[in-house]
Amino acid sequence: MKDVAQAAGVALKTVSRVVNGESTVAPETLDRVQKVIRELGYRRNEGARQLRQGRSQVIAMVVRDIADPFFAAIGRAVETRAEESDLVVMIGSSHDEPAREREVALGFCARRPNALIIAPIAKRQDYLQPEVANGLPVCAVDRPAQGIACDAVLSDNIGGIRAAVDHLAAHGHRRIGYLGDDPAVFTSRERVAGFRAAMAARGLQVNEDEVRLGAPTPGSVGAALRTLLDPSDPVTALITANNRLTVETLKQLGATPDRPALVAFDDLELGELLNPGLTVVAQDPEAIGNAIMDLLADQDREPREVRIPVTLIPRGSGERPP
């Protein structure tokens, strides 16, 4: 900044005002300083700025997997809003490993972010309590955090599964199989509870052999499908409880004739191009991201939990008759 000030013939404070986007600099002076900045290749030292201001102008996100389209879309919505405040977004993956979640979250906290967004995997997040006590805004996404008082933005999991059951029942299905994620995951527990409640409300029996919970691996999904679609007594419809389970289910069903009806929780980017199109309960990642940013911008209150509505989109796979 001293080099820029000398070359432009202005005070150091004037360069500081230009760099920080203040509106008190005369237009001619602004043009002269910006020209020198370009010629000298000056870049602001963000590390020094962070030490001075105490925060890094960064929003940190810890999600299950940055390759997951659902979390990627939330990150995009958060980034769009962050840009309005000259903030940047850092994203890391926990890979569904509690130790990795803690490592990434605390690694981000050491860089003094303005806020932390976390999709919890570990049973408790009380390792973040010192950060919360020091004023770091924290918002959980997709599932609530445990052991700390913070905001949470969640989808209407129970309502979404209820919509799937009601949709299939309205098309004549009475034997509905369910493929859910590991029950250690909060969303998995909520969605399977929603399935049981919706089946009961419809007077439909739940056969425990037809409720299959586990990690969305080829082996576990294959074993579940063999049970659910046993030729001697198959279910007539399936509900898959997240996009990874849906993708693996579609791979394994392949070109199987007489496929069961299928409703998926979570949309897929090319779901409408399948034959038949994929009927889904679509979450709204943009609304989730915007709700997170709204909460982070308003911290003078008690923590809140916000539920974002979901939408059933019929495209063909969930409209097949028994």
Backbone bond lengths (Angstrom), bond angles and torsions (degrees), N, CA, C in turn:
res aa  C-N    CA-C-N  psi(-1)  N-CA   C-N-CA  omega(-1)  CA-C   N-CA-C  phi
1 M - - - 1.460 - - 1.529 110.94 -
2 K 1.341 117.59 -34.75 1.467 120.52 176.59 1.519 110.68 -63.34
3 D 1.358 116.43 -41.27 1.470 120.43 178.51 1.525 110.80 -61.61
4 V 1.351 116.07 -43.10 1.469 120.75 179.75 1.522 109.84 -63.70
5 A 1.336 116.78 -44.99 1.461 120.58 -178.62 1.529 111.14 -60.96
6 Q 1.347 116.79 -42.45 1.460 120.73 -179.07 1.525 110.98 -65.69
7 A 1.356 116.00 -45.32 1.464 119.60 -177.71 1.524 112.08 -67.89
8 A 1.342 116.44 -31.92 1.469 120.05 -177.99 1.523 112.11 -89.58
9 G 1.335 116.71 -10.44 1.453 119.84 179.92 1.514 112.74 70.45
10 V 1.332 117.00 37.59 1.467 121.21 -179.70 1.518 108.92 -130.41
11 A 1.319 115.76 171.44 1.455 121.09 177.43 1.525 110.60 -75.40
12 L 1.324 115.75 154.66 1.462 121.21 177.92 1.529 111.06 -57.48
13 K 1.327 116.42 -38.34 1.459 120.73 -179.78 1.519 111.27 -63.08
14 T 1.336 116.41 -33.78 1.469 119.49 178.52 1.522 110.48 -64.94
15 V 1.333 117.27 -43.03 1.465 120.57 176.64 1.525 109.72 -60.06
16 S 1.325 116.74 -41.87 1.457 120.62 179.36 1.520 110.97 -59.91
17 R 1.343 116.20 -42.34 1.467 119.32 179.64 1.529 111.27 -64.09
18 V 1.325 116.95 -39.58 1.469 120.78 178.79 1.532 110.23 -64.68
19 V 1.320 116.46 -47.74 1.460 121.33 -177.56 1.522 111.10 -61.25
20 N 1.335 116.56 -36.05 1.463 120.96 -177.31 1.522 113.34 -90.57
21 G 1.332 116.86 5.78 1.461 120.59 173.66 1.512 114.70 72.12
22 E 1.318 117.68 24.40 1.456 120.06 179.12 1.528 110.39 -72.99
23 S 1.334 115.30 151.25 1.473 120.34 -172.64 1.516 113.14 -95.83
24 T 1.319 117.81 12.09 1.473 120.59 -174.72 1.521 113.17 -96.62
25 V 1.332 117.36 10.79 1.463 121.07 -178.49 1.525 109.08 -99.37
26 A 1.323 116.64 133.00 1.467 121.01 178.95 1.528 110.14 -61.18
27 P 1.345 117.70 143.26 1.475 120.80 -176.62 1.526 113.71 -53.59
28 E 1.351 118.00 -43.68 1.463 120.06 -178.75 1.526 111.07 -64.00
29 T 1.336 116.05 -41.02 1.468 120.18 178.55 1.518 110.43 -66.87
30 L 1.320 116.14 -40.47 1.472 121.01 178.79 1.522 110.54 -58.60
31 D 1.346 116.48 -47.25 1.469 120.42 -179.76 1.531 110.67 -61.90
32 R 1.336 117.02 -41.13 1.466 120.68 -177.79 1.527 111.14 -65.87
33 V 1.321 115.94 -44.73 1.467 119.45 -179.28 1.534 110.91 -66.77
34 Q 1.325 117.17 -42.53 1.472 119.90 179.40 1.519 111.17 -63.40
35 K 1.338 117.41 -35.97 1.462 120.95 178.01 1.530 110.19 -63.95
36 V 1.323 117.39 -43.80 1.464 121.14 178.72 1.522 110.64 -65.78
37 I 1.333 117.24 -39.63 1.466 120.70 177.78 1.521 110.85 -57.54
38 R 1.346 115.41 -44.37 1.471 119.29 179.23 1.522 110.89 -65.27
39 E 1.356 116.89 -42.78 1.459 120.27 -177.12 1.526 112.18 -66.33
40 L 1.320 116.81 -38.31 1.465 120.45 -177.86 1.532 112.82 -87.13
41 G 1.335 116.71 -10.65 1.461 119.39 -179.42 1.524 113.01 69.73
42 Y 1.331 117.20 32.52 1.465 121.10 -178.24 1.530 110.74 -67.44
43 R 1.339 116.14 137.53 1.467 122.52 172.39 1.517 107.82 -130.62
44 R 1.325 116.81 135.95 1.452 120.74 178.62 1.524 110.79 -63.80
45 N 1.318 117.74 137.87 1.468 123.04 177.32 1.525 108.27 -81.62
46 E 1.342 115.31 98.49 1.463 118.86 -176.66 1.525 112.15 -66.80
47 G 1.328 117.21 -29.28 1.459 119.26 177.94 1.524 111.17 -64.25
48 A 1.333 116.28 -44.77 1.464 119.79 178.15 1.528 110.67 -65.52
49 R 1.324 116.19 -40.36 1.469 120.06 179.15 1.524 110.37 -62.33
50 Q 1.334 115.86 -40.84 1.454 120.62 179.46 1.530 111.22 -62.35
51 L 1.344 116.67 -42.44 1.463 120.28 178.69 1.532 111.00 -61.99
52 R 1.317 115.72 -37.36 1.462 119.89 -177.52 1.529 111.39 -73.29
53 Q 1.346 116.51 -42.44 1.463 120.55 -174.48 1.527 113.00 -92.10
54 G 1.320 118.28 -19.09 1.457 120.90 178.92 1.515 114.25 88.30
55 R 1.341 118.84 -10.64 1.457 122.53 177.42 1.518 109.25 -134.54
56 S 1.338 116.04 161.95 1.462 120.36 -169.68 1.519 114.20 -104.49
57 Q 1.352 117.63 5.20 1.474 120.93 -175.53 1.527 111.22 59.14
58 V 1.332 115.18 35.72 1.466 122.33 -177.82 1.518 109.39 -128.21
59 I 1.317 116.04 139.51 1.465 121.63 167.54 1.524 107.00 -106.11
60 A 1.315 116.57 124.87 1.461 121.98 -178.12 1.518 110.02 -99.76
61 M 1.339 116.23 139.92 1.472 122.28 177.96 1.520 109.54 -128.01
62 V 1.329 116.01 132.24 1.462 121.75 172.78 1.529 106.60 -118.02
63 V 1.338 117.00 114.89 1.463 122.06 -177.76 1.531 109.67 -122.26
64 R 1.311 116.06 171.40 1.467 119.36 -179.70 1.521 110.77 -62.92
65 D 1.342 115.94 -47.03 1.460 120.07 -175.93 1.520 107.53 -157.89
66 I 1.325 117.15 119.88 1.463 119.18 -178.08 1.528 111.63 -67.78
67 A 1.337 117.75 -13.99 1.461 120.57 176.65 1.523 112.14 -83.22
68 D 1.323 117.83 -12.41 1.461 121.73 178.70 1.530 108.35 -68.35
69 P 1.343 118.63 121.94 1.469 120.16 -176.42 1.525 113.49 -57.44
70 F 1.334 117.29 -33.07 1.465 121.08 -179.86 1.526 110.53 -62.65
71 F 1.344 116.84 -50.88 1.458 119.74 -179.23 1.525 111.82 -71.63
72 A 1.331 116.56 -31.90 1.465 119.27 176.79 1.530 110.37 -62.96
73 A 1.335 116.67 -40.00 1.467 120.19 -180.00 1.522 111.04 -68.99
74 I 1.334 117.89 -37.24 1.464 120.55 175.15 1.525 109.39 -62.75
75 G 1.341 116.36 -44.80 1.457 120.26 178.79 1.514 112.23 -59.21
76 R 1.324 116.70 -38.47 1.463 120.03 178.92 1.531 110.92 -65.34
77 A 1.348 116.58 -41.38 1.463 119.73 178.45 1.525 111.34 -65.33
78 V 1.340 116.40 -41.02 1.467 120.38 177.37 1.524 109.89 -62.81
79 E 1.314 117.02 -43.32 1.465 120.92 -178.36 1.521 111.36 -62.83
80 T 1.336 116.70 -40.51 1.460 120.32 179.51 1.518 110.96 -59.58
81 R 1.335 115.59 -43.82 1.466 119.43 178.77 1.528 111.52 -71.35
82 A 1.324 116.78 -36.35 1.465 120.25 -178.80 1.521 110.98 -63.65
83 E 1.330 116.50 -37.34 1.464 120.13 -179.12 1.523 111.69 -59.65
84 E 1.331 116.74 -30.15 1.466 120.38 180.00 1.524 111.38 -64.70
85 S 1.330 117.04 -22.89 1.464 121.71 -179.60 1.530 111.79 -111.00
86 D 1.338 116.28 18.00 1.472 121.67 179.75 1.525 111.17 58.88
87 L 1.313 116.77 37.75 1.459 122.47 175.75 1.521 109.19 -107.87
88 V 1.321 116.15 152.25 1.459 121.11 173.01 1.523 108.38 -113.60
89 V 1.331 115.97 162.54 1.464 121.63 -175.48 1.524 109.64 -118.17
90 M 1.331 116.25 130.39 1.465 122.76 171.58 1.524 107.37 -107.94
91 I 1.339 117.37 135.30 1.461 121.44 -179.03 1.526 109.56 -128.58
92 G 1.325 116.33 134.70 1.458 122.21 175.26 1.514 110.39 -134.39
93 S 1.325 116.17 158.88 1.463 122.44 -177.57 1.522 111.32 -106.21
94 S 1.332 115.52 140.88 1.465 120.46 173.08 1.521 111.87 -89.44
95 H 1.341 116.94 -17.70 1.466 122.27 -177.49 1.535 111.26 55.34
96 D 1.334 116.05 31.72 1.471 122.02 179.28 1.527 112.60 60.84
97 E 1.324 117.21 25.04 1.460 121.37 -179.95 1.526 109.08 -114.45
98 P 1.348 118.40 117.36 1.468 120.59 -178.24 1.534 113.84 -54.26
99 A 1.333 116.76 -42.21 1.464 119.10 -179.39 1.527 110.89 -64.70
100 R 1.319 116.13 -38.53 1.467 120.37 178.77 1.533 109.95 -67.05
101 E 1.339 117.17 -39.60 1.467 120.32 177.06 1.520 110.72 -55.39
102 R 1.341 115.62 -49.83 1.459 120.61 -179.04 1.526 111.12 -61.80
103 E 1.335 116.12 -43.98 1.465 120.96 -178.39 1.524 111.40 -60.77
104 V 1.330 116.27 -46.77 1.466 119.79 -177.74 1.525 110.46 -69.29
105 A 1.331 116.70 -44.24 1.466 119.79 -177.67 1.527 111.18 -62.14
106 L 1.330 117.30 -47.53 1.457 119.80 -179.78 1.529 111.94 -69.84
107 G 1.337 115.97 -31.86 1.463 118.88 174.41 1.517 111.63 -61.99
108 F 1.335 116.51 -41.68 1.452 120.16 175.81 1.529 110.87 -65.51
109 C 1.340 116.63 -43.53 1.469 120.01 -178.48 1.526 111.34 -60.22
110 A 1.338 117.11 -33.49 1.465 120.30 178.77 1.519 111.63 -64.59
111 R 1.322 117.05 -19.02 1.465 121.59 178.93 1.528 111.67 -93.45
112 R 1.328 116.78 8.96 1.457 123.83 173.07 1.525 112.77 57.37
113 P 1.341 118.67 58.66 1.462 119.59 178.05 1.528 111.21 -70.25
114 N 1.327 115.56 162.20 1.466 119.93 175.04 1.522 111.56 -74.63
115 A 1.327 117.06 -25.04 1.466 121.53 179.74 1.526 108.54 -162.49
116 L 1.330 115.38 159.15 1.466 121.62 178.45 1.520 108.94 -127.11
117 I 1.328 115.92 129.64 1.466 123.35 173.67 1.519 107.00 -112.26
118 I 1.331 117.35 131.06 1.458 119.56 -174.66 1.523 110.97 -139.03
119 A 1.340 115.97 134.40 1.464 122.55 170.57 1.528 106.47 -98.18
120 P 1.326 118.28 97.03 1.467 120.86 -169.17 1.521 113.49 -64.01
121 I 1.329 115.12 139.16 1.460 123.24 173.21 1.527 109.85 -118.42
122 A 1.331 116.57 -43.22 1.465 120.92 179.26 1.532 110.12 -64.08
123 K 1.331 116.18 157.39 1.460 120.25 -179.51 1.518 111.78 -64.01
124 R 1.335 116.85 -32.31 1.460 120.93 -179.56 1.530 109.99 -138.93
125 Q 1.322 114.18 150.02 1.466 120.66 178.25 1.530 110.85 -117.71
126 D 1.340 117.09 25.98 1.459 119.21 -177.81 1.526 112.84 -68.08
127 Y 1.331 118.03 -10.25 1.466 119.64 173.01 1.531 110.79 -63.71
128 L 1.351 117.10 -15.97 1.457 121.29 178.12 1.529 112.69 -90.32
129 Q 1.332 117.51 -2.66 1.457 119.85 -175.81 1.528 113.13 -57.27
130 P 1.342 119.67 -42.97 1.478 118.12 177.19 1.523 113.21 -58.86
131 E 1.344 117.06 -35.91 1.461 120.30 178.96 1.526 110.58 -68.77
132 V 1.342 116.12 -42.78 1.466 120.21 178.65 1.526 109.86 -63.14
133 A 1.333 116.15 -42.52 1.464 120.24 179.66 1.527 111.82 -62.91
134 N 1.322 117.05 -28.25 1.465 121.66 178.87 1.523 112.93 -87.73
135 G 1.337 116.13 7.02 1.455 119.61 172.65 1.508 116.53 98.78
136 L 1.344 118.88 8.21 1.468 119.79 178.75 1.529 109.92 -74.34
137 P 1.329 119.06 120.55 1.464 120.34 174.15 1.533 110.35 -69.11
138 V 1.332 116.75 130.02 1.460 122.55 -179.82 1.521 108.55 -126.90
139 C 1.314 116.57 135.82 1.467 121.74 175.83 1.516 108.82 -132.34
140 A 1.338 116.63 125.49 1.456 121.82 174.78 1.522 109.29 -83.97
141 V 1.325 116.12 148.40 1.456 120.81 178.83 1.519 109.60 -132.12
142 D 1.323 116.10 140.83 1.467 125.09 177.36 1.519 112.58 78.31
143 R 1.322 117.99 -26.82 1.463 122.91 176.86 1.529 107.98 -159.00
144 P 1.326 118.79 150.78 1.467 119.93 -177.71 1.522 111.56 -74.82
145 A 1.325 115.63 153.41 1.461 121.63 173.29 1.521 109.44 -82.54
146 Q 1.325 116.23 154.15 1.465 122.25 179.88 1.527 109.02 -120.27
147 G 1.337 115.98 138.70 1.462 120.02 176.22 1.508 114.99 91.04
148 I 1.337 117.25 -4.55 1.466 121.66 174.48 1.524 107.93 -137.98
149 A 1.306 115.75 153.96 1.463 121.26 175.99 1.525 108.06 -93.91
150 C 1.328 116.06 109.84 1.461 119.56 180.00 1.518 109.40 -153.00
151 D 1.327 115.57 166.31 1.461 121.55 177.21 1.522 110.90 -68.98
152 A 1.339 115.43 161.43 1.466 121.13 174.87 1.524 108.92 -147.45
153 V 1.323 116.19 139.38 1.464 122.45 174.63 1.523 107.58 -121.76
154 L 1.332 115.62 117.85 1.458 122.08 -173.68 1.520 109.70 -128.87
155 S 1.323 115.82 155.16 1.464 120.51 171.76 1.522 110.11 -82.35
156 D 1.323 115.70 160.93 1.467 121.36 176.78 1.529 108.37 -78.96
157 N 1.324 116.06 79.28 1.466 121.25 -174.97 1.523 112.24 -63.01
158 I 1.323 116.66 -47.79 1.465 120.46 -176.23 1.523 110.16 -66.43
159 G 1.330 116.49 -44.17 1.462 119.37 178.67 1.517 112.68 -63.39
160 G 1.329 117.03 -35.26 1.462 120.08 179.40 1.513 112.82 -67.29
161 I 1.325 116.88 -43.80 1.468 119.44 178.28 1.526 110.42 -67.66
162 R 1.325 116.26 -37.57 1.467 119.00 176.46 1.525 110.61 -59.39
163 A 1.332 117.59 -41.50 1.463 120.88 178.10 1.524 110.96 -62.36
164 A 1.346 117.11 -38.07 1.464 120.52 178.87 1.531 111.13 -65.39
165 V 1.329 116.53 -45.63 1.473 120.10 179.21 1.526 110.32 -62.96
166 D 1.329 116.29 -45.82 1.472 119.40 -179.11 1.521 111.05 -61.56
167 H 1.324 116.38 -38.53 1.472 120.63 -179.16 1.528 110.58 -64.95
168 L 1.319 116.96 -46.01 1.459 120.05 -179.80 1.530 111.00 -67.54
169 A 1.323 116.88 -40.47 1.467 119.99 178.87 1.521 110.69 -63.53
170 A 1.330 117.16 -36.89 1.460 120.59 178.94 1.519 111.88 -65.72
171 H 1.349 116.71 -21.23 1.462 120.86 176.75 1.523 112.31 -97.94
172 G 1.314 116.69 16.10 1.453 121.31 170.78 1.511 116.71 96.63
173 H 1.328 118.85 4.12 1.464 120.85 -175.87 1.524 111.25 -84.83
174 R 1.315 115.08 135.23 1.467 122.07 176.94 1.526 111.24 -120.06
175 R 1.309 117.46 -26.97 1.470 122.66 176.92 1.522 107.89 -103.99
176 I 1.322 116.17 100.98 1.461 121.88 -175.79 1.528 108.67 -118.16
177 G 1.329 116.60 118.93 1.457 121.26 176.64 1.515 111.14 -88.51
178 Y 1.320 115.71 153.27 1.469 120.63 -175.52 1.516 110.26 -130.13
179 L 1.337 116.83 126.90 1.461 123.10 174.89 1.520 108.64 -112.80
180 G 1.344 115.89 113.86 1.456 120.74 -178.52 1.513 111.94 -120.25
181 D 1.315 115.33 167.47 1.466 122.88 -179.54 1.528 109.83 -78.16
182 D 1.316 115.32 -179.83 1.454 122.64 176.49 1.532 109.68 -52.64
183 P 1.336 118.91 126.50 1.467 120.48 -177.55 1.522 113.96 -65.91
184 A 1.328 117.97 -9.24 1.458 119.71 173.85 1.528 111.42 -70.40
185 V 1.336 116.89 -17.22 1.465 122.02 -178.85 1.530 109.28 -86.00
186 F 1.322 117.07 131.83 1.464 122.70 -176.68 1.520 111.90 -54.53
187 T 1.343 117.59 -48.94 1.460 120.08 -177.53 1.519 111.41 -62.74
188 S 1.325 116.79 -34.04 1.465 120.22 177.55 1.520 110.58 -63.25
189 R 1.336 116.59 -43.87 1.467 120.03 -179.56 1.530 111.00 -65.78
190 E 1.320 117.06 -41.85 1.471 119.20 179.52 1.523 111.26 -64.54
191 R 1.322 116.83 -42.98 1.459 119.36 -174.85 1.520 112.02 -70.66
192 V 1.324 118.16 -39.43 1.463 118.51 178.63 1.523 110.32 -69.79
193 A 1.329 117.58 -33.27 1.467 119.78 174.15 1.521 110.28 -63.78
194 G 1.331 116.04 -39.61 1.456 120.12 176.80 1.520 111.65 -63.48
195 F 1.336 116.54 -37.87 1.460 120.51 178.22 1.529 111.27 -63.05
196 R 1.321 116.53 -48.25 1.470 119.94 -179.26 1.531 110.83 -61.68
197 A 1.328 116.26 -43.37 1.463 120.01 -178.77 1.525 111.20 -65.90
198 A 1.333 117.12 -40.76 1.461 120.07 -179.29 1.517 111.34 -68.26
199 M 1.321 117.55 -39.54 1.471 120.15 176.98 1.528 110.28 -63.32
200 A 1.333 116.50 -43.21 1.467 119.92 179.42 1.522 110.69 -63.21
201 A 1.315 116.88 -41.34 1.466 120.30 -179.43 1.524 111.41 -62.90
202 R 1.331 116.40 -28.79 1.467 121.51 178.39 1.527 112.07 -89.11
203 G 1.332 117.30 -1.72 1.456 120.47 -177.41 1.510 113.08 72.00
204 L 1.332 117.21 26.02 1.457 122.62 -178.54 1.518 110.00 -101.71
205 Q 1.317 115.85 137.83 1.458 120.80 -177.76 1.530 110.60 -77.67
206 V 1.329 116.21 140.27 1.461 121.90 174.44 1.514 108.41 -104.92
207 N 1.324 116.01 111.85 1.459 121.67 174.40 1.527 107.29 -86.73
208 E 1.335 116.69 121.71 1.468 119.50 -174.14 1.530 112.65 -61.58
209 D 1.331 117.52 -26.59 1.463 119.52 175.60 1.524 112.14 -67.82
210 E 1.331 116.05 -15.02 1.463 120.59 -177.40 1.525 112.17 -103.11
211 V 1.334 116.29 9.51 1.468 122.44 172.01 1.519 106.36 -114.86
212 R 1.320 116.73 104.66 1.457 122.04 -172.63 1.532 109.72 -113.54
213 L 1.332 115.77 118.73 1.459 121.74 -178.30 1.520 109.92 -118.55
214 G 1.324 116.33 137.56 1.467 120.27 178.35 1.504 111.07 168.16
215 A 1.321 115.79 170.44 1.464 121.01 179.38 1.535 109.81 -60.50
216 P 1.341 117.03 143.68 1.467 120.48 -176.33 1.521 113.24 -78.07
217 T 1.339 116.88 61.40 1.460 121.79 178.46 1.529 109.41 -98.60
218 P 1.319 117.60 157.95 1.476 119.15 177.61 1.523 112.70 -54.80
219 G 1.346 117.11 -40.50 1.457 119.39 -178.07 1.510 112.99 -65.97
220 S 1.333 117.10 -46.08 1.463 119.69 -176.92 1.521 111.45 -70.73
221 V 1.323 117.41 -39.66 1.464 119.96 178.95 1.527 110.10 -67.88
222 G 1.335 117.13 -40.42 1.457 120.10 177.90 1.518 111.99 -60.80
223 A 1.327 116.64 -44.40 1.468 120.09 179.07 1.520 110.70 -63.90
224 A 1.339 117.13 -40.15 1.461 120.52 179.55 1.523 111.01 -63.91
225 L 1.317 116.69 -43.04 1.465 119.96 -178.54 1.528 111.34 -67.14
226 R 1.323 116.73 -36.49 1.473 118.53 178.44 1.526 110.52 -62.44
227 T 1.318 117.01 -37.37 1.467 120.27 177.99 1.524 111.03 -72.01
228 L 1.308 116.28 -47.08 1.463 120.42 -175.07 1.526 112.73 -68.21
229 L 1.328 116.62 -31.81 1.462 120.71 -175.54 1.524 112.07 -109.91
230 D 1.313 116.44 24.46 1.469 121.25 176.09 1.530 108.61 -52.54
231 P 1.329 117.70 121.89 1.467 120.35 -174.95 1.526 114.32 -55.24
232 S 1.322 117.00 -26.41 1.463 119.08 -178.84 1.520 112.64 -73.51
233 D 1.342 117.13 -23.97 1.468 118.89 -177.61 1.528 109.77 -162.60
234 P 1.344 118.06 66.56 1.473 119.66 -174.16 1.524 112.47 -82.33
235 V 1.338 114.93 153.88 1.463 118.88 167.89 1.526 107.59 -71.67
236 T 1.333 116.24 160.96 1.467 119.25 179.55 1.523 112.34 -102.17
237 A 1.338 116.66 -8.45 1.463 119.94 -178.68 1.524 109.19 -150.34
238 L 1.330 114.93 154.38 1.459 121.94 178.46 1.523 110.26 -128.56
239 I 1.320 114.60 146.27 1.468 121.55 166.92 1.524 106.75 -120.26
240 T 1.329 116.27 124.73 1.461 120.93 174.79 1.526 107.81 -105.52
241 A 1.341 116.24 133.56 1.462 120.06 -164.36 1.526 115.31 -92.50
242 N 1.329 119.17 -1.96 1.474 120.21 170.02 1.523 109.19 -160.30
243 N 1.334 116.40 171.93 1.466 119.06 -171.37 1.521 112.98 -69.14
244 R 1.331 118.08 -30.42 1.468 118.78 179.45 1.524 110.61 -69.73
245 L 1.329 116.99 -39.06 1.463 119.67 175.04 1.526 110.81 -64.62
246 T 1.331 116.24 -38.30 1.461 120.12 -179.27 1.525 111.17 -64.17
247 V 1.331 116.33 -46.37 1.466 119.93 -179.11 1.526 110.43 -60.56
248 E 1.326 117.40 -44.68 1.463 120.06 -178.91 1.517 110.71 -67.17
249 T 1.327 116.95 -36.84 1.472 120.59 177.38 1.520 110.62 -63.51
250 L 1.332 117.42 -44.90 1.466 120.65 -179.83 1.528 110.45 -63.89
251 K 1.330 117.68 -38.90 1.465 120.43 177.50 1.525 110.75 -60.36
252 Q 1.316 116.20 -44.53 1.454 119.68 -173.92 1.527 112.27 -77.01
253 L 1.320 116.72 -30.46 1.466 118.26 176.44 1.523 110.47 -72.01
254 G 1.349 116.38 -34.98 1.459 120.27 177.57 1.517 111.91 51.62
255 A 1.332 115.11 -130.54 1.470 120.82 -179.56 1.516 111.45 -96.90
256 T 1.330 116.76 27.59 1.462 120.68 -178.71 1.522 110.77 -54.98
257 P 1.330 117.45 125.87 1.464 118.64 174.74 1.532 109.84 -70.36
258 D 1.306 115.53 159.00 1.471 120.71 178.29 1.529 111.32 54.36
259 R 1.308 115.79 44.62 1.468 119.75 175.67 1.526 109.99 -59.74
260 P 1.319 117.20 149.95 1.455 118.56 171.76 1.528 110.09 -72.53
261 A 1.308 115.91 160.21 1.463 119.47 170.17 1.530 108.14 -62.21
262 L 1.328 116.36 151.59 1.459 120.18 -175.94 1.519 110.26 -142.41
263 V 1.334 115.49 128.53 1.465 121.92 169.87 1.522 106.91 -123.17
264 A 1.325 116.38 128.41 1.459 121.92 -176.19 1.523 110.43 -109.03
265 F 1.335 116.10 136.93 1.462 120.36 169.90 1.522 106.71 -87.71
266 D 1.316 117.06 122.11 1.473 126.70 -172.02 1.519 108.47 97.69
267 D 1.309 115.11 132.73 1.460 120.18 177.16 1.521 109.41 -84.13
268 L 1.326 115.74 159.03 1.462 123.08 172.90 1.520 107.86 -115.64
269 E 1.319 116.42 145.55 1.458 120.91 -174.08 1.530 112.58 -56.93
270 L 1.329 117.45 -37.43 1.467 121.22 -178.03 1.531 111.21 -110.38
271 G 1.322 116.32 23.29 1.457 119.61 -175.62 1.518 114.17 -59.53
272 E 1.333 116.10 -33.71 1.466 118.76 -178.36 1.521 112.37 -75.21
273 L 1.352 117.50 -13.17 1.464 120.34 -178.19 1.527 112.88 -91.81
274 L 1.337 117.11 -8.17 1.457 119.72 176.77 1.522 110.11 -69.22
275 N 1.326 116.24 166.01 1.461 120.99 178.52 1.529 109.64 -127.47
276 P 1.327 117.54 104.98 1.467 127.48 -0.08 1.526 111.05 -74.88
277 G 1.330 115.58 165.30 1.455 119.95 176.26 1.518 110.77 -59.51
278 L 1.318 116.24 152.83 1.460 121.64 -174.58 1.530 110.33 -86.70
279 T 1.320 115.99 118.83 1.465 121.09 173.53 1.527 108.63 -77.34
280 V 1.325 116.36 129.36 1.463 119.70 -172.39 1.527 111.45 -134.96
281 V 1.317 114.05 157.10 1.460 122.20 162.54 1.525 105.03 -100.64
282 A 1.316 115.96 105.24 1.464 121.15 -170.89 1.521 110.68 -90.96
283 Q 1.333 114.87 127.59 1.450 120.06 169.06 1.528 108.60 -78.92
284 D 1.320 115.99 168.85 1.465 121.18 -176.74 1.531 108.58 -121.09
285 P 1.343 117.54 82.07 1.468 119.76 -176.22 1.520 113.56 -61.73
286 E 1.326 117.81 -31.46 1.466 119.18 178.14 1.528 110.56 -65.45
287 A 1.341 116.64 -43.98 1.464 119.96 178.15 1.522 110.53 -65.16
288 I 1.331 116.87 -36.54 1.467 120.60 177.85 1.530 110.00 -63.19
289 G 1.334 116.85 -48.20 1.456 120.57 179.55 1.519 112.21 -61.08
290 N 1.331 116.97 -41.88 1.459 119.97 179.38 1.526 111.34 -66.58
291 A 1.334 116.67 -39.36 1.468 119.67 178.42 1.527 110.96 -63.59
292 I 1.332 116.38 -39.80 1.467 120.13 177.06 1.524 110.50 -59.29
293 M 1.327 116.61 -47.80 1.464 120.29 -177.27 1.522 111.06 -66.53
294 D 1.324 117.64 -35.59 1.466 120.33 176.29 1.526 110.53 -62.15
295 L 1.329 116.82 -43.56 1.457 120.51 179.90 1.523 111.45 -65.96
296 L 1.325 116.66 -42.48 1.468 119.78 -179.01 1.525 111.98 -64.92
297 A 1.335 116.15 -26.91 1.464 119.76 -179.47 1.525 112.68 -82.34
298 D 1.324 117.15 -8.67 1.467 121.37 -176.10 1.519 108.78 -131.07
299 Q 1.317 117.40 85.59 1.460 121.73 -172.98 1.531 113.93 -101.78
300 D 1.318 118.39 -2.35 1.462 120.76 -176.73 1.526 110.55 -87.37
301 R 1.347 116.22 65.39 1.468 121.91 -175.40 1.513 108.43 -171.68
302 E 1.341 115.72 177.08 1.454 120.85 174.53 1.533 109.78 -76.77
303 P 1.346 118.82 153.57 1.474 120.66 177.59 1.526 111.60 -58.50
304 R 1.320 114.53 146.88 1.466 120.93 -178.09 1.522 110.07 -126.41
305 E 1.345 115.42 153.92 1.464 122.26 169.21 1.518 107.84 -113.39
306 V 1.329 116.35 126.29 1.463 122.35 -179.72 1.525 108.39 -113.91
307 R 1.330 116.18 130.21 1.472 121.58 176.76 1.523 108.99 -105.66
308 I 1.329 116.14 128.33 1.457 122.10 -178.75 1.537 109.08 -100.63
309 P 1.338 117.93 128.09 1.477 119.92 -179.63 1.525 111.98 -62.74
310 V 1.332 114.36 154.81 1.462 121.90 175.24 1.524 108.29 -115.91
311 T 1.338 116.43 166.66 1.461 121.10 -174.98 1.522 110.43 -133.71
312 L 1.330 117.10 128.21 1.464 120.03 174.42 1.528 108.91 -83.57
313 I 1.342 115.77 126.85 1.470 122.06 -178.86 1.530 108.63 -117.29
314 P 1.336 119.10 105.37 1.467 120.77 178.76 1.527 111.18 -78.26
315 R 1.348 115.73 130.16 1.467 119.70 179.97 1.520 112.96 -133.17
316 G 1.326 117.50 -4.56 1.468 118.89 178.07 1.508 114.63 136.57
317 S 1.325 118.15 -44.29 1.471 119.30 -175.02 1.523 112.25 -68.86
318 G 1.325 117.50 -28.32 1.462 120.30 -179.57 1.504 113.54 -93.05
319 E 1.317 116.70 3.73 1.468 120.47 -178.04 1.530 112.04 -108.49
320 R 1.340 116.45 3.33 1.467 119.66 177.72 1.531 109.52 -66.21
321 P 1.324 117.64 137.92 1.463 118.89 177.26 1.521 110.96 -74.98
322 P 1.338 118.31 163.96 1.462 120.28 176.50 1.517 111.13 -59.12
